[in-house]
Amino acid sequence: MKKTTKDDYFQSVYKVVEQIEKNYADELSLETLSKLSGFSKYHFHRIFQTVTGENLNAFIRRVRLSKSTGKLANNLSVTQVAMQSGYETSASFAKAFKERFGLSPKEFSKKIKDIKGDVMIDAKVVDFEPVEVLYVRKTGDYMVSAGEAFEVLMKFAYTQKIKHKKDLMGKKAMMFGIGHDDPNTTPADELRYDACISYDDKSVKPEGEIGIKMIEGGKHLYYLHKGPYEELKDVYANLMAYIIENELTMDDRPPFEKYLNRDPRRTKPQNLKTEIYIPIKE
């Protein structure tokens, strides 16, 4: 009988996490998700919680509610948002939303529209080409989890170079970060962050905490931030104000960042350059 390795557990759960985050509005039955993972539904719950640190149903509920905040910013009605977020009724959605965020969907929508920011920010709409990346997911305060995720990812990259002569850190390599949750509405210990690196050599195989995913292309609101990462929270607030002021509609995908400095640790904070991409609808 084949022995199940730690790598097998991580890779199987990553498949399920990707499925949930892409299809959160669909019916996500335990039977379907456990089959995707390759594990028995009788054991899958424990495996998922051990790897992610979160109960399966709680994770699905959190993803759905997190996604709903962007829809409310797009001027959709509460009923529309409920239906598009995997809830059967607007009442059940509103109850779950208030339990999660401490205010009703309507109150949240009004709060979003009242956001004030520097709407003169020099942003523009661009086309982004899709890119396949290797990534590591960490959960927690972004200022901590980002460093932890990149530490694991860079260790993998350098191990590939030393052991297998595969240069993942060549001149063409691009580094990205994906923050799946809004730090204004999500507790710091629940923020999901993916550290990503593009790669051309498709013979590289993910292992352990390393996964593969696609950063989707299409229309994005683009802004180049020059300065410390600590300022990014305020930059996102300004970009949200820009989106509202210019009547743009956000697409149902997470924003992401592209880091232009090869080694942020050796770069003065004021010299850091971060490209921000927020998906918008055509």
C-alpha positions in Angstrom: 0.0 0.0 0.0 1.3 3.5 -1.0 2.4 5.6 2.0 0.8 9.0 2.2 3.5 11.7 2.6 3.2 15.1 4.1 3.6 16.5 0.6 0.5 14.5 -0.5 -1.6 16.0 2.3 -0.5 19.6 1.4 -1.1 19.2 -2.3 -4.5 17.6 -1.8 -5.7 20.3 0.5 -4.3 23.0 -1.9 -6.5 21.6 -4.6 -9.6 21.9 -2.4 -8.7 25.4 -1.2 -8.3 26.5 -4.9 -11.7 24.9 -5.8 -13.5 26.7 -2.9 -12.0 30.1 -3.7 -12.8 29.9 -7.4 -16.3 28.3 -7.0 -17.4 29.6 -3.6 -21.0 30.4 -4.8 -21.6 26.8 -5.9 -22.8 23.9 -3.8 -19.7 22.6 -2.1 -20.5 19.3 -0.7 -18.2 17.3 1.6 -18.5 14.4 -0.8 -17.4 16.4 -3.8 -14.5 18.1 -2.0 -13.2 15.0 -0.3 -13.3 13.2 -3.7 -11.2 16.0 -5.2 -8.7 15.7 -2.4 -8.4 11.9 -2.8 -9.2 11.2 0.8 -12.2 9.6 2.4 -14.9 12.0 3.5 -14.7 10.4 6.9 -11.2 11.7 7.4 -11.1 14.7 5.1 -12.5 17.2 7.7 -9.6 16.5 10.1 -7.0 16.6 7.3 -8.3 19.9 6.0 -8.3 21.5 9.5 -4.8 20.1 10.4 -3.3 21.6 7.2 -5.2 24.9 7.1 -5.8 25.4 10.8 -9.5 26.0 10.0 -12.7 24.0 10.0 -13.9 23.3 6.4 -17.3 24.8 6.8 -15.9 27.8 8.6 -13.5 28.3 5.8 -16.2 28.2 3.1 -18.4 30.6 5.1 -15.5 33.0 5.5 -14.6 32.9 1.8 -18.2 33.6 0.8 -18.5 36.5 3.2 -15.2 38.0 2.3 -16.1 37.9 -1.4 -19.5 39.5 -0.6 -17.9 42.7 0.6 -16.6 43.5 -3.0 -20.0 42.9 -4.4 -21.6 45.3 -2.0 -19.1 47.9 -3.2 -20.4 47.3 -6.7 -23.8 48.6 -5.9 -25.5 45.2 -6.0 -28.6 44.7 -3.9 -28.4 42.6 -0.7 -30.5 39.9 -2.4 -28.2 39.8 -5.5 -25.1 39.6 -3.3 -26.7 36.8 -1.3 -27.5 34.7 -4.4 -24.1 35.3 -5.9 -22.3 34.4 -2.6 -23.8 30.9 -2.2 -26.7 31.8 0.2 -30.2 30.6 -0.4 -31.9 33.6 1.1 -31.0 37.3 1.7 -32.1 36.8 5.4 -29.5 34.0 6.0 -26.9 36.1 4.3 -27.6 39.2 6.2 -27.5 37.3 9.5 -24.2 35.7 8.7 -22.8 39.0 7.5 -23.7 40.9 10.6 -22.3 38.1 12.8 -19.0 38.3 10.9 -18.6 42.1 10.4 -20.7 43.6 13.2 -23.0 45.6 10.8 -25.7 44.8 8.3 -24.9 44.5 4.5 -26.7 47.8 3.9 -24.7 49.5 6.6 -21.5 48.1 5.2 -22.5 49.3 1.7 -23.1 52.8 2.9 -19.8 52.8 4.8 -17.9 51.8 1.6 -19.5 54.6 -0.4 -18.6 57.1 2.3 -14.9 56.3 2.0 -12.8 59.4 1.4 -9.5 59.2 -0.2 -7.2 61.0 -2.6 -9.2 60.4 -5.8 -6.5 62.3 -7.7 -4.3 59.3 -7.3 -2.4 58.6 -10.6 -4.0 55.2 -11.4 -4.9 53.8 -14.8 -6.7 50.9 -16.4 -4.4 48.3 -18.0 -4.5 44.8 -19.5 -2.6 42.2 -17.5 -1.4 39.0 -19.2 -2.2 35.8 -17.2 0.8 34.2 -15.5 1.3 30.8 -13.9 3.0 31.0 -10.5 4.4 28.8 -7.8 3.0 30.0 -4.4 2.9 29.5 -0.7 -0.1 30.3 1.4 0.3 31.7 5.0 -2.4 33.1 7.3 -2.0 36.0 9.7 -1.2 39.7 9.8 0.0 40.6 6.3 3.2 42.3 7.6 4.2 39.0 9.2 2.6 36.3 6.9 4.1 37.8 3.7 7.6 37.4 5.1 6.9 33.9 6.3 5.4 32.8 3.0 8.3 34.3 0.9 10.8 32.6 3.3 9.4 29.2 2.4 9.1 30.1 -1.3 12.7 31.4 -1.6 14.0 28.3 0.2 12.3 26.1 -2.3 13.6 28.2 -5.2 17.2 28.1 -4.0 16.9 24.4 -3.2 15.8 23.8 -6.8 18.8 25.7 -8.0 21.4 23.9 -5.9 20.0 20.3 -6.2 18.4 20.3 -9.6 20.1 23.2 -11.4 16.8 24.9 -12.0 17.0 28.7 -11.9 13.7 30.0 -10.6 15.3 33.3 -9.6 16.5 34.4 -13.1 16.1 37.8 -14.5 12.6 37.0 -16.0 11.2 35.8 -12.6 8.4 38.0 -11.3 7.3 38.1 -7.6 3.7 38.7 -6.7 1.7 38.8 -3.5 -2.1 38.1 -3.3 -4.0 39.3 -0.2 -7.4 37.6 -0.2 -9.0 39.5 2.7 -9.6 43.1 3.6 -7.6 43.9 6.7 -10.3 46.5 7.6 -13.0 43.8 8.0 -11.0 40.6 8.7 -9.2 39.8 12.0 -5.5 39.9 11.5 -5.0 36.2 12.4 -7.4 35.2 9.5 -5.8 37.2 6.7 -4.9 34.9 3.7 -1.7 35.8 1.8 -0.1 34.0 -1.1 3.6 34.7 -1.9 4.1 33.9 -5.6 6.9 33.6 -8.2 6.5 33.1 -11.9 8.5 30.3 -13.5 9.3 29.2 -17.1 10.7 25.7 -16.4 7.5 23.6 -16.2 9.5 20.6 -15.2 9.7 22.1 -11.7 7.3 20.1 -9.4 5.6 21.6 -6.4 6.2 19.9 -3.0 5.2 20.5 0.6 3.7 23.9 1.0 4.4 24.9 -2.6 1.4 25.0 -4.9 0.7 26.1 -8.5 -2.0 28.6 -9.5 -2.8 31.0 -12.3 -3.0 34.8 -11.7 -5.8 35.6 -14.2 -5.4 38.3 -16.8 -7.8 41.0 -18.1 -8.6 44.6 -17.2 -7.1 45.9 -14.0 -6.8 49.2 -12.2 -3.0 49.8 -12.0 -1.0 51.9 -9.6 2.7 52.1 -8.9 3.4 52.7 -5.2 6.8 54.0 -4.2 7.5 53.7 -0.5 7.2 51.4 2.5 4.9 48.4 2.5 3.3 49.8 5.7 1.7 52.5 3.5 -0.2 50.0 1.3 -3.3 50.0 3.5 -3.8 53.7 2.9 -3.0 53.3 -0.8 -5.8 50.7 -1.1 -8.2 53.1 0.6 -7.3 55.8 -2.0 -7.7 53.3 -4.9 -11.2 52.3 -3.5 -12.2 56.0 -3.5 -10.9 56.3 -7.1 -13.0 53.2 -8.1 -16.1 54.7 -6.6 -15.4 58.2 -8.0 -14.8 56.9 -11.5 -17.7 54.4 -11.4 -15.6 51.4 -12.1 -16.9 47.9 -11.2 -14.5 45.5 -9.5 -14.3 42.0 -10.8 -14.8 38.9 -8.6 -11.1 38.2 -8.1 -8.6 39.3 -5.5 -6.2 42.2 -6.1 -2.5 41.4 -6.2 0.8 43.1 -6.0 4.0 42.8 -8.1 7.2 43.5 -6.2 9.9 45.2 -8.4 12.7 45.0 -5.9 14.7 41.8 -6.1 15.6 41.9 -2.4 13.4 44.2 -0.2 15.6 43.4 2.8 18.5 45.3 1.1 16.3 48.2 -0.1 15.6 51.3 1.8 11.8 51.4 2.6 11.4 54.7 0.7 12.9 53.1 -2.4 10.5 50.1 -2.5 8.4 49.8 -5.6 5.1 47.9 -5.6 2.7 47.6 -8.6 -0.9 47.2 -7.4 -3.5 45.5 -9.7 -7.2 45.5 -8.8 -9.3 43.4 -11.3 -12.2 45.4 -12.8 -15.0 44.3 -15.2 -14.7 45.1 -18.9 
